[in-house]
Amino acid sequence: MSIEHTEQSEAAAAPAPSIAPGQKPGPRGIGTAVAFDWGLTAQLAIESPMFALGVGPGSNLAGQPLAMRLGAAALYLIFAAITFTLGEGVRRGRRLFWLFQIAINALLFFAGFPVLIGAIQDLGHSHVGGFIPALIMLIASQAAALLLSSKRTRAWIATTTSAEARQRHGGTWPWLIAIWAIVGGALVAFSGSL
């Protein structure tokens, strides 16, 4: 057996590197976090006209003056812009947005329990829609917080530039995340009617 044949056998048996030479390992949880933020953006954007019209989640404003309903709708759109900006900041690898995202998602764990208790109580009235936001807060947001705080993501955030982050999370990536976000946001927005 020749040395050349042995080297070829060892090269074939060795696992292929998952990261190209000179390439940084990718972050974990960026897509989950951005989908969460953009999903909340979609939910708020869907619910905003409902508040203006006094239907659906805004039905408690049905008898209120138009100015009050429009004010509530505008407030929802302002929060939608904030959540979109947070998601975009995470997508671009901005450290401050990343830290804020971890903190918010970790805190949502505690907010999820009252929502879950309300969903369980609603089962008596045959409403199951309350489980959607509860599961998002208790599972999806916690998964995002854990993935975002991983060693690999911390290293990526510390060493990446915004241009590198946009390149990595560009192309079809934002469109696929947006589709997931719109579906999730619509599910939460209409969960009260389920």
Beta strands, then each sheet from edge to edge (+ up, - down):
end
